[in-house]
């Protein structure tokens, strides 16, 4: 019998990826993924850019590249993403990754040893919890409220655990949709400096804002170089391209490059070049302006349906952007049984909340809904189905 490595045995399959398998069923209305709307894709634009790249620079597009990333996409990120947000980086401050998930993984490789204590928001992105579990880290949750991670509890946990690594999704957080307040962003940077801790600031949703005012990143307040800023083009251009970026001090970037050389050598050149051209042509701002009303309509539709269709006493977040709403049901429902009933009998999917917590029992009555992937009409129908499924099981 084969013997697997302990680090793999420590990790359970992703609840979200398992639900993705259900999406092959056309009758399923899925609120379970985290995908951008297919209507937001621009295949004609991507095709035009791709054809031009393969016509003018075929050898470069089909060849190996440097681990640090295609220089034009790093330059485009600096000019069109970072600088408008008040961030100044050089090429030595940026590495291109295969999606921002790889950026998280490389950061963990560089800073977290087996047995090390790391701090995360509670709840947090389940894939990151899986990565921490794989390397054998001790994961300690930090309490959150409507303004995101509570910095008083962060300070207490830094003092009590000696943790030197903090993971946060400050804007339209996954899974809750909450946004870390401006004052807390400053405080996170200050605490990281005071306690010599690294902050992995995972910010893939920051440009998907439908109301309210944009906030500076935690990196904007980083005075000592402790903050690693992770971004992605998956939610804004295309998840299929699998292109993300990490911006940090040159000292940190050098270590991430070494870690990446042990992973995939380099991110594929053609997707990087597509993103570089997309940004350099100035297409992203107008694209975001076009998709924001569509996403807002879907968000507003789902919020209205929660009030109308779900059991009385259901609590939920009201995000100003992003892709997710976080809900808790009254009582003590069996969320796994609810998911079974919802998917098998009512053909509607969601993600139970337990996998987003260090202690799964804390999420026993919680769940996450994604509003971006379905039309308003299908959201209304799906929420009617969900209300019926919950009505059969929640008393």
C-alpha positions, 0 to 999 in steps of 0.5 A, spaced: 500 500 500 502 506 498 504 511 503 503 518 503 507 524 506 504 527 512 503 534 509 498 531 504 494 527 509 493 533 514 489 537 508 482 535 506 479 537 499 476 544 498 469 544 499 469 550 494 472 545 489 467 540 490 461 544 489 465 546 482 463 539 480 456 540 481 456 546 476 457 541 470 449 540 472 445 545 468 439 545 472 444 547 478 443 554 480 450 555 484 451 560 489 457 556 491 463 558 487 467 565 487 467 566 479 466 572 475 460 573 471 461 570 464 458 576 461 464 580 464 469 576 459 471 580 453 473 574 448 474 578 442 478 583 446 483 577 448 483 574 441 485 580 438 491 581 443 493 574 443 493 574 435 497 580 435 502 577 440 503 571 436 504 574 430 509 579 432 512 576 438 511 568 437 518 566 439 517 570 446 510 568 447 512 560 446 518 560 450 521 559 457 521 566 461 524 569 467 522 567 474 520 574 476 515 575 470 515 578 464 517 585 464 512 588 460 506 586 465 510 588 471 511 595 468 504 595 467 502 593 474 506 598 477 504 604 472 496 602 471 495 598 478 499 600 483 501 608 482 494 610 481 493 607 488 499 611 491 504 605 491 511 606 488 514 600 486 520 598 482 521 592 478 525 589 483 519 589 488 514 585 483 514 578 482 508 575 477 505 569 480 500 563 477 494 566 480 494 570 487 493 563 490 501 562 488 503 568 491 500 566 498 503 559 497 510 562 496 509 567 502 508 561 506 514 557 503 518 563 505 516 565 512 512 559 515 516 553 518 512 547 521 510 549 528 510 556 527 504 560 529 500 564 524 494 569 525 488 569 520 481 573 520 476 569 523 473 566 518 478 566 512 479 564 505 479 556 506 484 555 501 489 559 505 487 555 511 489 548 507 496 551 505 497 553 513 495 546 515 499 543 509 506 546 512 504 544 519 503 551 522 499 553 528 493 557 526 490 562 531 484 566 529 483 573 530 476 576 532 472 580 526 466 584 526 463 589 521 469 593 520 474 587 519 479 584 523 479 587 530 486 590 531 485 590 539 485 582 538 490 582 533 495 586 538 493 581 544 494 575 539 501 577 537 503 578 544 500 572 547 503 567 541 509 570 538 506 570 531 510 573 526 506 572 520 499 575 519 494 573 513 488 578 511 483 579 506 482 587 507 477 589 502 470 585 501 473 579 504 472 572 502 468 569 505 464 575 509 464 581 504 467 585 509 472 591 509 477 593 514 476 600 516 481 605 514 484 606 522 485 599 522 489 598 516 493 603 519 494 599 525 495 593 522 501 596 519 503 599 525 502 593 529 506 589 524 512 593 525 512 593 532 512 586 533 516 584 527 511 580 523 510 580 516 503 581 513 500 577 507 495 582 504 491 578 499 487 584 495 484 580 489 477 584 490 479 591 491 477 594 484 470 590 485 467 596 488 459 598 487 458 603 492 462 607 498 469 610 497 475 606 495 480 605 501 488 605 501 491 598 502 495 596 508 501 597 504 500 604 503 502 605 511 508 600 511 514 604 513 518 598 514 517 593 509 513 588 512 507 588 508 506 583 502 501 585 497 498 580 493 493 582 487 490 578 481 487 579 474 482 573 476 477 577 478 478 583 473 480 580 467 480 572 467 481 567 472 483 562 466 489 566 465 492 565 472 496 571 473 497 575 479 502 579 482 506 580 489 509 586 491 514 587 497 521 589 499 526 586 494 529 582 500 522 579 500 521 578 493 528 575 492 526 569 497 519 568 493 523 568 487 527 562 489 521 559 492 517 560 485 523 556 482 522 550 486 514 550 484 513 552 476 519 556 474 515 561 471 508 563 470 506 562 462 508 568 458 502 568 453 497 570 459 502 575 462 503 578 455 495 578 454 495 582 461 500 587 460 497 589 453 490 589 456 493 594 462 497 598 457 492 599 452 488 602 458 482 597 458 481 596 465 478 602 468 472 602 463 471 595 463 471 595 471 466 601 470 462 597 465 461 591 470 460 594 476 452 596 475 451 589 473 454 586 479 451 591 483 444 589 481 446 582 482 448 584 489 442 588 490 437 582 488 440 577 492 440 582 498 432 583 497 431 575 496 435 574 503 429 578 506 424 575 502 426 568 502 430 566 508 428 564 515 426 569 520 432 571 524 437 570 518 443 574 519 447 577 513 453 582 511 451 587 506 458 588 502 459 594 498 463 590 493 466 583 491 463 577 490 460 574 497 455 575 502 456 571 509 450 569 512 448 565 519 441 561 520 438 561 527 438 555 531 443 549 530 442 547 523 446 541 520 449 545 514 451 539 511 445 536 511 442 543 508 447 542 502 445 535 501 437 537 500 439 543 497 443 540 491 440 534 490 432 536 491 432 543 490 438 544 485 441 550 488 448 550 491 452 554 497 458 553 501 457 551 508 461 556 513 465 551 517 471 550 512 472 557 513 474 557 520 480 554 524 475 551 529 469 548 524 464 548 530 464 556 530 461 556 523 456 550 524 450 555 522 454 559 517 454 559 510 457 563 504 453 565 498 456 568 491 452 573 487 456 574 481 456 568 477 448 568 476 443 573 473 438 576 477 433 572 474 436 565 476 438 569 483 431 570 484 429 563 482 435 560 486 433 564 492 426 561 492 429 554 492 434 555 497 428 558 502 424 552 501 430 547 502 431 551 509 424 551 510 424 544 510 430 543 515 430 549 519 425 549 525 
